[in-house]
């Protein structure tokens, strides 16, 4: 619960739950876009960590080591300290 209690994650939570409300109010496309934005905002710092772990799998690792895909995953979760760690 500490993960969701931090004030800097309020935008992601509001976006995600607002998307659920929009889906229930029969605005499914806009609601799913809001939910996707909320998920990326909340858990975007996990993507580089997961990608780094998946690089050891034979087929997936070769795909993740391609320069374009590697740059895509490294763009998530930029920190000012330069170290990459889980955001909990």
Number of C-alpha atoms within 10 A of each C-alpha: 6 6 10 13 10 10 9 10 15 15 13 21 20 14 21 24 15 17 24 18 15 18 17 11 10 10 13 15 12 14 22 17 14 22 24 16 18 23 15 17 19 21 15 18 21 17 18 22 17 11 18 15 11 16 15 12 11 9 10 12 15 12 15 20 14 10 9 11 12 15 13 12 19 17 12 17 20 13 10 7 6 7 7 15 12 11 11 8
